Amino acid sequence: MSIMLNVESINWFTIFKPHGVKAREYIETITEFILPGLLKKK
């Protein structure tokens, strides 16, 4: 799912011009939130 979200965000950034947000920063932030949840051991 995180890969799909990152790919989708790349599409979003190519279609729309975000105000004050860079695509790399957005992808890094999303990845930082998603990966720990996926890697969390029970």
mmCIF entry with sequence, helices, sheets and N, C-alpha, C, O atoms, coordinates in Angstrom:
data_MODEL
# 
_entry.id   MODEL 
# 
_entity.id                         1 
_entity.type                       polymer 
_entity.pdbx_number_of_molecules   1 
# 
_entity_poly.entity_id                      1 
_entity_poly.type                           'polypeptide(L)' 
_entity_poly.nstd_linkage                   no 
_entity_poly.nstd_monomer                   no 
_entity_poly.pdbx_seq_one_letter_code       MSIMLNVESINWFTIFKPHGVKAREYIETITEFILPGLLKKK 
_entity_poly.pdbx_seq_one_letter_code_can   MSIMLNVESINWFTIFKPHGVKAREYIETITEFILPGLLKKK 
_entity_poly.pdbx_strand_id                 A 
# 
loop_
_entity_poly_seq.entity_id 
_entity_poly_seq.num 
_entity_poly_seq.mon_id 
_entity_poly_seq.hetero 
1 1  MET n 
1 2  SER n 
1 3  ILE n 
1 4  MET n 
1 5  LEU n 
1 6  ASN n 
1 7  VAL n 
1 8  GLU n 
1 9  SER n 
1 10 ILE n 
1 11 ASN n 
1 12 TRP n 
1 13 PHE n 
1 14 THR n 
1 15 ILE n 
1 16 PHE n 
1 17 LYS n 
1 18 PRO n 
1 19 HIS n 
1 20 GLY n 
1 21 VAL n 
1 22 LYS n 
1 23 ALA n 
1 24 ARG n 
1 25 GLU n 
1 26 TYR n 
1 27 ILE n 
1 28 GLU n 
1 29 THR n 
1 30 ILE n 
1 31 THR n 
1 32 GLU n 
1 33 PHE n 
1 34 ILE n 
1 35 LEU n 
1 36 PRO n 
1 37 GLY n 
1 38 LEU n 
1 39 LEU n 
1 40 LYS n 
1 41 LYS n 
1 42 LYS n 
# 
_struct_asym.id          A 
_struct_asym.entity_id   1 
# 
loop_
_struct_conf.conf_type_id 
_struct_conf.id 
_struct_conf.pdbx_PDB_helix_id 
_struct_conf.beg_label_comp_id 
_struct_conf.beg_label_asym_id 
_struct_conf.beg_label_seq_id 
_struct_conf.pdbx_beg_PDB_ins_code 
_struct_conf.end_label_comp_id 
_struct_conf.end_label_asym_id 
_struct_conf.end_label_seq_id 
_struct_conf.pdbx_end_PDB_ins_code 
_struct_conf.beg_auth_comp_id 
_struct_conf.beg_auth_asym_id 
_struct_conf.beg_auth_seq_id 
_struct_conf.end_auth_comp_id 
_struct_conf.end_auth_asym_id 
_struct_conf.end_auth_seq_id 
_struct_conf.pdbx_PDB_helix_class 
_struct_conf.details 
_struct_conf.pdbx_PDB_helix_length 
HELX_P HELX_P1 AA1 SER A 2  ? ILE A 15 ? SER A 2  ILE A 15 1 ? 14 
HELX_P HELX_P2 AA2 ALA A 23 ? LEU A 39 ? ALA A 23 LEU A 39 1 ? 17 
# 
_struct_conf_type.id          HELX_P 
_struct_conf_type.criteria    ? 
_struct_conf_type.reference   ? 
# 
loop_
_atom_site.group_PDB 
_atom_site.id 
_atom_site.type_symbol 
_atom_site.label_atom_id 
_atom_site.label_alt_id 
_atom_site.label_comp_id 
_atom_site.label_asym_id 
_atom_site.label_entity_id 
_atom_site.label_seq_id 
_atom_site.pdbx_PDB_ins_code 
_atom_site.Cartn_x 
_atom_site.Cartn_y 
_atom_site.Cartn_z 
_atom_site.occupancy 
_atom_site.B_iso_or_equiv 
_atom_site.pdbx_formal_charge 
_atom_site.auth_seq_id 
_atom_site.auth_comp_id 
_atom_site.auth_asym_id 
_atom_site.auth_atom_id 
_atom_site.pdbx_PDB_model_num 
ATOM 1   N N  . MET A 1 1  ? 0.821  -1.192 0.000   1.00 0.00 ? 1  MET A N  1 
ATOM 2   C CA . MET A 1 1  ? 0.000  0.000  0.000   1.00 0.00 ? 1  MET A CA 1 
ATOM 3   C C  . MET A 1 1  ? 0.865  1.255  0.000   1.00 0.00 ? 1  MET A C  1 
ATOM 4   O O  . MET A 1 1  ? 0.532  2.234  -0.668  1.00 0.00 ? 1  MET A O  1 
ATOM 5   N N  . SER A 1 2  ? 1.965  1.237  0.737   1.00 0.00 ? 2  SER A N  1 
ATOM 6   C CA . SER A 1 2  ? 2.815  2.427  0.778   1.00 0.00 ? 2  SER A CA 1 
ATOM 7   C C  . SER A 1 2  ? 3.402  2.723  -0.590  1.00 0.00 ? 2  SER A C  1 
ATOM 8   O O  . SER A 1 2  ? 3.560  3.885  -0.962  1.00 0.00 ? 2  SER A O  1 
ATOM 9   N N  . ILE A 1 3  ? 3.726  1.675  -1.341  1.00 0.00 ? 3  ILE A N  1 
ATOM 10  C CA . ILE A 1 3  ? 4.256  1.885  -2.687  1.00 0.00 ? 3  ILE A CA 1 
ATOM 11  C C  . ILE A 1 3  ? 3.183  2.510  -3.570  1.00 0.00 ? 3  ILE A C  1 
ATOM 12  O O  . ILE A 1 3  ? 3.466  3.424  -4.345  1.00 0.00 ? 3  ILE A O  1 
ATOM 13  N N  . MET A 1 4  ? 1.960  2.021  -3.455  1.00 0.00 ? 4  MET A N  1 
ATOM 14  C CA . MET A 1 4  ? 0.857  2.578  -4.239  1.00 0.00 ? 4  MET A CA 1 
ATOM 15  C C  . MET A 1 4  ? 0.623  4.041  -3.887  1.00 0.00 ? 4  MET A C  1 
ATOM 16  O O  . MET A 1 4  ? 0.373  4.863  -4.768  1.00 0.00 ? 4  MET A O  1 
ATOM 17  N N  . LEU A 1 5  ? 0.702  4.366  -2.605  1.00 0.00 ? 5  LEU A N  1 
ATOM 18  C CA . LEU A 1 5  ? 0.492  5.739  -2.172  1.00 0.00 ? 5  LEU A CA 1 
ATOM 19  C C  . LEU A 1 5  ? 1.583  6.647  -2.709  1.00 0.00 ? 5  LEU A C  1 
ATOM 20  O O  . LEU A 1 5  ? 1.302  7.765  -3.142  1.00 0.00 ? 5  LEU A O  1 
ATOM 21  N N  . ASN A 1 6  ? 2.827  6.182  -2.685  1.00 0.00 ? 6  ASN A N  1 
ATOM 22  C CA . ASN A 1 6  ? 3.918  6.991  -3.219  1.00 0.00 ? 6  ASN A CA 1 
ATOM 23  C C  . ASN A 1 6  ? 3.774  7.202  -4.721  1.00 0.00 ? 6  ASN A C  1 
ATOM 24  O O  . ASN A 1 6  ? 4.021  8.303  -5.213  1.00 0.00 ? 6  ASN A O  1 
ATOM 25  N N  . VAL A 1 7  ? 3.384  6.179  -5.447  1.00 0.00 ? 7  VAL A N  1 
ATOM 26  C CA . VAL A 1 7  ? 3.181  6.318  -6.892  1.00 0.00 ? 7  VAL A CA 1 
ATOM 27  C C  . VAL A 1 7  ? 2.029  7.277  -7.168  1.00 0.00 ? 7  VAL A C  1 
ATOM 28  O O  . VAL A 1 7  ? 2.121  8.118  -8.063  1.00 0.00 ? 7  VAL A O  1 
ATOM 29  N N  . GLU A 1 8  ? 0.965  7.158  -6.418  1.00 0.00 ? 8  GLU A N  1 
ATOM 30  C CA . GLU A 1 8  ? -0.185 8.047  -6.590  1.00 0.00 ? 8  GLU A CA 1 
ATOM 31  C C  . GLU A 1 8  ? 0.198  9.491  -6.298  1.00 0.00 ? 8  GLU A C  1 
ATOM 32  O O  . GLU A 1 8  ? -0.260 10.404 -6.986  1.00 0.00 ? 8  GLU A O  1 
ATOM 33  N N  . SER A 1 9  ? 1.024  9.707  -5.297  1.00 0.00 ? 9  SER A N  1 
ATOM 34  C CA . SER A 1 9  ? 1.433  11.078 -4.976  1.00 0.00 ? 9  SER A CA 1 
ATOM 35  C C  . SER A 1 9  ? 2.291  11.666 -6.087  1.00 0.00 ? 9  SER A C  1 
ATOM 36  O O  . SER A 1 9  ? 2.222  12.868 -6.344  1.00 0.00 ? 9  SER A O  1 
ATOM 37  N N  . ILE A 1 10 ? 3.094  10.847 -6.749  1.00 0.00 ? 10 ILE A N  1 
ATOM 38  C CA . ILE A 1 10 ? 3.876  11.333 -7.890  1.00 0.00 ? 10 ILE A CA 1 
ATOM 39  C C  . ILE A 1 10 ? 2.930  11.791 -8.997  1.00 0.00 ? 10 ILE A C  1 
ATOM 40  O O  . ILE A 1 10 ? 3.154  12.831 -9.616  1.00 0.00 ? 10 ILE A O  1 
ATOM 41  N N  . ASN A 1 11 ? 1.885  11.025 -9.244  1.00 0.00 ? 11 ASN A N  1 
ATOM 42  C CA . ASN A 1 11 ? 0.882  11.435 -10.238 1.00 0.00 ? 11 ASN A CA 1 
ATOM 43  C C  . ASN A 1 11 ? 0.243  12.756 -9.855  1.00 0.00 ? 11 ASN A C  1 
ATOM 44  O O  . ASN A 1 11 ? 0.051  13.626 -10.705 1.00 0.00 ? 11 ASN A O  1 
ATOM 45  N N  . TRP A 1 12 ? -0.083 12.912 -8.597  1.00 0.00 ? 12 TRP A N  1 
ATOM 46  C CA . TRP A 1 12 ? -0.718 14.136 -8.106  1.00 0.00 ? 12 TRP A CA 1 
ATOM 47  C C  . TRP A 1 12 ? 0.187  15.339 -8.336  1.00 0.00 ? 12 TRP A C  1 
ATOM 48  O O  . TRP A 1 12 ? -0.272 16.397 -8.766  1.00 0.00 ? 12 TRP A O  1 
ATOM 49  N N  . PHE A 1 13 ? 1.477  15.173 -8.047  1.00 0.00 ? 13 PHE A N  1 
ATOM 50  C CA . PHE A 1 13 ? 2.407  16.280 -8.203  1.00 0.00 ? 13 PHE A CA 1 
ATOM 51  C C  . PHE A 1 13 ? 2.687  16.615 -9.663  1.00 0.00 ? 13 PHE A C  1 
ATOM 52  O O  . PHE A 1 13 ? 3.080  17.743 -9.961  1.00 0.00 ? 13 PHE A O  1 
ATOM 53  N N  . THR A 1 14 ? 2.497  15.678 -10.574 1.00 0.00 ? 14 THR A N  1 
ATOM 54  C CA . THR A 1 14 ? 2.695  15.993 -11.988 1.00 0.00 ? 14 THR A CA 1 
ATOM 55  C C  . THR A 1 14 ? 1.472  16.674 -12.591 1.00 0.00 ? 14 THR A C  1 
ATOM 56  O O  . THR A 1 14 ? 1.597  17.400 -13.577 1.00 0.00 ? 14 THR A O  1 
ATOM 57  N N  . ILE A 1 15 ? 0.302  16.454 -12.018 1.00 0.00 ? 15 ILE A N  1 
ATOM 58  C CA . ILE A 1 15 ? -0.921 17.062 -12.536 1.00 0.00 ? 15 ILE A CA 1 
ATOM 59  C C  . ILE A 1 15 ? -1.148 18.446 -11.929 1.00 0.00 ? 15 ILE A C  1 
ATOM 60  O O  . ILE A 1 15 ? -1.476 19.394 -12.642 1.00 0.00 ? 15 ILE A O  1 
ATOM 61  N N  . PHE A 1 16 ? -0.973 18.560 -10.618 1.00 0.00 ? 16 PHE A N  1 
ATOM 62  C CA . PHE A 1 16 ? -1.252 19.803 -9.908  1.00 0.00 ? 16 PHE A CA 1 
ATOM 63  C C  . PHE A 1 16 ? 0.050  20.432 -9.434  1.00 0.00 ? 16 PHE A C  1 
ATOM 64  O O  . PHE A 1 16 ? 1.032  19.733 -9.182  1.00 0.00 ? 16 PHE A O  1 
ATOM 65  N N  . LYS A 1 17 ? 0.052  21.730 -9.318  1.00 0.00 ? 17 LYS A N  1 
ATOM 66  C CA . LYS A 1 17 ? 1.223  22.430 -8.791  1.00 0.00 ? 17 LYS A CA 1 
ATOM 67  C C  . LYS A 1 17 ? 0.949  22.749 -7.321  1.00 0.00 ? 17 LYS A C  1 
ATOM 68  O O  . LYS A 1 17 ? 0.189  23.670 -7.022  1.00 0.00 ? 17 LYS A O  1 
ATOM 69  N N  . PRO A 1 18 ? 1.554  22.006 -6.411  1.00 0.00 ? 18 PRO A N  1 
ATOM 70  C CA . PRO A 1 18 ? 1.310  22.236 -4.990  1.00 0.00 ? 18 PRO A CA 1 
ATOM 71  C C  . PRO A 1 18 ? 1.932  23.554 -4.536  1.00 0.00 ? 18 PRO A C  1 
ATOM 72  O O  . PRO A 1 18 ? 2.936  24.005 -5.087  1.00 0.00 ? 18 PRO A O  1 
ATOM 73  N N  . HIS A 1 19 ? 1.334  24.145 -3.551  1.00 0.00 ? 19 HIS A N  1 
ATOM 74  C CA . HIS A 1 19 ? 1.815  25.414 -3.023  1.00 0.00 ? 19 HIS A CA 1 
ATOM 75  C C  . HIS A 1 19 ? 2.732  25.171 -1.831  1.00 0.00 ? 19 HIS A C  1 
ATOM 76  O O  . HIS A 1 19 ? 2.274  24.791 -0.753  1.00 0.00 ? 19 HIS A O  1 
ATOM 77  N N  . GLY A 1 20 ? 4.023  25.391 -2.031  1.00 0.00 ? 20 GLY A N  1 
ATOM 78  C CA . GLY A 1 20 ? 4.978  25.296 -0.938  1.00 0.00 ? 20 GLY A CA 1 
ATOM 79  C C  . GLY A 1 20 ? 5.356  23.882 -0.536  1.00 0.00 ? 20 GLY A C  1 
ATOM 80  O O  . GLY A 1 20 ? 6.038  23.700 0.474   1.00 0.00 ? 20 GLY A O  1 
ATOM 81  N N  . VAL A 1 21 ? 4.943  22.887 -1.281  1.00 0.00 ? 21 VAL A N  1 
ATOM 82  C CA . VAL A 1 21 ? 5.277  21.502 -0.949  1.00 0.00 ? 21 VAL A CA 1 
ATOM 83  C C  . VAL A 1 21 ? 6.011  20.893 -2.135  1.00 0.00 ? 21 VAL A C  1 
ATOM 84  O O  . VAL A 1 21 ? 5.544  20.955 -3.272  1.00 0.00 ? 21 VAL A O  1 
ATOM 85  N N  . LYS A 1 22 ? 7.160  20.307 -1.850  1.00 0.00 ? 22 LYS A N  1 
ATOM 86  C CA . LYS A 1 22 ? 7.916  19.639 -2.906  1.00 0.00 ? 22 LYS A CA 1 
ATOM 87  C C  . LYS A 1 22 ? 7.574  18.159 -2.896  1.00 0.00 ? 22 LYS A C  1 
ATOM 88  O O  . LYS A 1 22 ? 7.319  17.575 -1.842  1.00 0.00 ? 22 LYS A O  1 
ATOM 89  N N  . ALA A 1 23 ? 7.571  17.566 -4.067  1.00 0.00 ? 23 ALA A N  1 
ATOM 90  C CA . ALA A 1 23 ? 7.203  16.156 -4.190  1.00 0.00 ? 23 ALA A CA 1 
ATOM 91  C C  . ALA A 1 23 ? 8.102  15.273 -3.339  1.00 0.00 ? 23 ALA A C  1 
ATOM 92  O O  . ALA A 1 23 ? 7.611  14.361 -2.674  1.00 0.00 ? 23 ALA A O  1 
ATOM 93  N N  . ARG A 1 24 ? 9.406  15.524 -3.345  1.00 0.00 ? 24 ARG A N  1 
ATOM 94  C CA . ARG A 1 24 ? 10.335 14.705 -2.562  1.00 0.00 ? 24 ARG A CA 1 
ATOM 95  C C  . ARG A 1 24 ? 10.019 14.788 -1.072  1.00 0.00 ? 24 ARG A C  1 
ATOM 96  O O  . ARG A 1 24 ? 10.025 13.767 -0.384  1.00 0.00 ? 24 ARG A O  1 
ATOM 97  N N  . GLU A 1 25 ? 9.742  15.986 -0.567  1.00 0.00 ? 25 GLU A N  1 
ATOM 98  C CA . GLU A 1 25 ? 9.408  16.156 0.852   1.00 0.00 ? 25 GLU A CA 1 
ATOM 99  C C  . GLU A 1 25 ? 8.123  15.405 1.195   1.00 0.00 ? 25 GLU A C  1 
ATOM 100 O O  . GLU A 1 25 ? 8.030  14.758 2.238   1.00 0.00 ? 25 GLU A O  1 
ATOM 101 N N  . TYR A 1 26 ? 7.142  15.497 0.313   1.00 0.00 ? 26 TYR A N  1 
ATOM 102 C CA . TYR A 1 26 ? 5.865  14.825 0.548   1.00 0.00 ? 26 TYR A CA 1 
ATOM 103 C C  . TYR A 1 26 ? 6.050  13.310 0.609   1.00 0.00 ? 26 TYR A C  1 
ATOM 104 O O  . TYR A 1 26 ? 5.539  12.652 1.515   1.00 0.00 ? 26 TYR A O  1 
ATOM 105 N N  . ILE A 1 27 ? 6.779  12.764 -0.357  1.00 0.00 ? 27 ILE A N  1 
ATOM 106 C CA . ILE A 1 27 ? 6.993  11.320 -0.409  1.00 0.00 ? 27 ILE A CA 1 
ATOM 107 C C  . ILE A 1 27 ? 7.775  10.844 0.805   1.00 0.00 ? 27 ILE A C  1 
ATOM 108 O O  . ILE A 1 27 ? 7.454  9.806  1.382   1.00 0.00 ? 27 ILE A O  1 
ATOM 109 N N  . GLU A 1 28 ? 8.802  11.595 1.197   1.00 0.00 ? 28 GLU A N  1 
ATOM 110 C CA . GLU A 1 28 ? 9.588  11.215 2.376   1.00 0.00 ? 28 GLU A CA 1 
ATOM 111 C C  . GLU A 1 28 ? 8.731  11.236 3.636   1.00 0.00 ? 28 GLU A C  1 
ATOM 112 O O  . GLU A 1 28 ? 8.832  10.340 4.474   1.00 0.00 ? 28 GLU A O  1 
ATOM 113 N N  . THR A 1 29 ? 7.891  12.252 3.771   1.00 0.00 ? 29 THR A N  1 
ATOM 114 C CA . THR A 1 29 ? 7.028  12.352 4.951   1.00 0.00 ? 29 THR A CA 1 
ATOM 115 C C  . THR A 1 29 ? 6.041  11.195 5.007   1.00 0.00 ? 29 THR A C  1 
ATOM 116 O O  . THR A 1 29 ? 5.880  10.567 6.054   1.00 0.00 ? 29 THR A O  1 
ATOM 117 N N  . ILE A 1 30 ? 5.382  10.910 3.895   1.00 0.00 ? 30 ILE A N  1 
ATOM 118 C CA . ILE A 1 30 ? 4.421  9.808  3.854   1.00 0.00 ? 30 ILE A CA 1 
ATOM 119 C C  . ILE A 1 30 ? 5.111  8.484  4.163   1.00 0.00 ? 30 ILE A C  1 
ATOM 120 O O  . ILE A 1 30 ? 4.581  7.661  4.909   1.00 0.00 ? 30 ILE A O  1 
ATOM 121 N N  . THR A 1 31 ? 6.290  8.283  3.589   1.00 0.00 ? 31 THR A N  1 
ATOM 122 C CA . THR A 1 31 ? 7.039  7.047  3.810   1.00 0.00 ? 31 THR A CA 1 
ATOM 123 C C  . THR A 1 31 ? 7.427  6.900  5.273   1.00 0.00 ? 31 THR A C  1 
ATOM 124 O O  . THR A 1 31 ? 7.363  5.801  5.825   1.00 0.00 ? 31 THR A O  1 
ATOM 125 N N  . GLU A 1 32 ? 7.831  8.005  5.910   1.00 0.00 ? 32 GLU A N  1 
ATOM 126 C CA . GLU A 1 32 ? 8.199  7.968  7.329   1.00 0.00 ? 32 GLU A CA 1 
ATOM 127 C C  . GLU A 1 32 ? 7.021  7.546  8.203   1.00 0.00 ? 32 GLU A C  1 
ATOM 128 O O  . GLU A 1 32 ? 7.220  6.904  9.234   1.00 0.00 ? 32 GLU A O  1 
ATOM 129 N N  . PHE A 1 33 ? 5.815  7.893  7.813   1.00 0.00 ? 33 PHE A N  1 
ATOM 130 C CA . PHE A 1 33 ? 4.641  7.511  8.592   1.00 0.00 ? 33 PHE A CA 1 
ATOM 131 C C  . PHE A 1 33 ? 4.208  6.075  8.325   1.00 0.00 ? 33 PHE A C  1 
ATOM 132 O O  . PHE A 1 33 ? 3.800  5.371  9.248   1.00 0.00 ? 33 PHE A O  1 
ATOM 133 N N  . ILE A 1 34 ? 4.291  5.638  7.085   1.00 0.00 ? 34 ILE A N  1 
ATOM 134 C CA . ILE A 1 34 ? 3.766  4.329  6.709   1.00 0.00 ? 34 ILE A CA 1 
ATOM 135 C C  . ILE A 1 34 ? 4.716  3.187  7.055   1.00 0.00 ? 34 ILE A C  1 
ATOM 136 O O  . ILE A 1 34 ? 4.279  2.173  7.599   1.00 0.00 ? 34 ILE A O  1 
ATOM 137 N N  . LEU A 1 35 ? 5.996  3.329  6.752   1.00 0.00 ? 35 LEU A N  1 
ATOM 138 C CA . LEU A 1 35 ? 6.940  2.227  6.952   1.00 0.00 ? 35 LEU A CA 1 
ATOM 139 C C  . LEU A 1 35 ? 7.034  1.740  8.399   1.00 0.00 ? 35 LEU A C  1 
ATOM 140 O O  . LEU A 1 35 ? 7.059  0.528  8.614   1.00 0.00 ? 35 LEU A O  1 
ATOM 141 N N  . PRO A 1 36 ? 7.087  2.622  9.401   1.00 0.00 ? 36 PRO A N  1 
ATOM 142 C CA . PRO A 1 36 ? 7.133  2.102  10.775  1.00 0.00 ? 36 PRO A CA 1 
ATOM 143 C C  . PRO A 1 36 ? 5.927  1.230  11.121  1.00 0.00 ? 36 PRO A C  1 
ATOM 144 O O  . PRO A 1 36 ? 6.058  0.259  11.865  1.00 0.00 ? 36 PRO A O  1 
ATOM 145 N N  . GLY A 1 37 ? 4.768  1.567  10.593  1.00 0.00 ? 37 GLY A N  1 
ATOM 146 C CA . GLY A 1 37 ? 3.580  0.753  10.836  1.00 0.00 ? 37 GLY A CA 1 
ATOM 147 C C  . GLY A 1 37 ? 3.677  -0.614 10.188  1.00 0.00 ? 37 GLY A C  1 
ATOM 148 O O  . GLY A 1 37 ? 3.196  -1.606 10.736  1.00 0.00 ? 37 GLY A O  1 
ATOM 149 N N  . LEU A 1 38 ? 4.300  -0.663 9.023   1.00 0.00 ? 38 LEU A N  1 
ATOM 150 C CA . LEU A 1 38 ? 4.463  -1.939 8.338   1.00 0.00 ? 38 LEU A CA 1 
ATOM 151 C C  . LEU A 1 38 ? 5.536  -2.799 8.988   1.00 0.00 ? 38 LEU A C  1 
ATOM 152 O O  . LEU A 1 38 ? 5.443  -4.027 8.989   1.00 0.00 ? 38 LEU A O  1 
ATOM 153 N N  . LEU A 1 39 ? 6.545  -2.156 9.536   1.00 0.00 ? 39 LEU A N  1 
ATOM 154 C CA . LEU A 1 39 ? 7.672  -2.880 10.113  1.00 0.00 ? 39 LEU A CA 1 
ATOM 155 C C  . LEU A 1 39 ? 7.496  -3.179 11.599  1.00 0.00 ? 39 LEU A C  1 
ATOM 156 O O  . LEU A 1 39 ? 8.306  -3.895 12.187  1.00 0.00 ? 39 LEU A O  1 
ATOM 157 N N  . LYS A 1 40 ? 6.440  -2.634 12.211  1.00 0.00 ? 40 LYS A N  1 
ATOM 158 C CA . LYS A 1 40 ? 6.199  -2.828 13.638  1.00 0.00 ? 40 LYS A CA 1 
ATOM 159 C C  . LYS A 1 40 ? 5.914  -4.297 13.932  1.00 0.00 ? 40 LYS A C  1 
ATOM 160 O O  . LYS A 1 40 ? 5.056  -4.920 13.307  1.00 0.00 ? 40 LYS A O  1 
ATOM 161 N N  . LYS A 1 41 ? 6.648  -4.826 14.888  1.00 0.00 ? 41 LYS A N  1 
ATOM 162 C CA . LYS A 1 41 ? 6.455  -6.229 15.275  1.00 0.00 ? 41 LYS A CA 1 
ATOM 163 C C  . LYS A 1 41 ? 5.507  -6.297 16.457  1.00 0.00 ? 41 LYS A C  1 
ATOM 164 O O  . LYS A 1 41 ? 5.506  -5.421 17.322  1.00 0.00 ? 41 LYS A O  1 
ATOM 165 N N  . LYS A 1 42 ? 4.711  -7.333 16.485  1.00 0.00 ? 42 LYS A N  1 
ATOM 166 C CA . LYS A 1 42 ? 3.740  -7.504 17.583  1.00 0.00 ? 42 LYS A CA 1 
ATOM 167 C C  . LYS A 1 42 ? 4.371  -8.211 18.745  1.00 0.00 ? 42 LYS A C  1 
ATOM 168 O O  . LYS A 1 42 ? 3.712  -8.444 19.758  1.00 0.00 ? 42 LYS A O  1 
# 
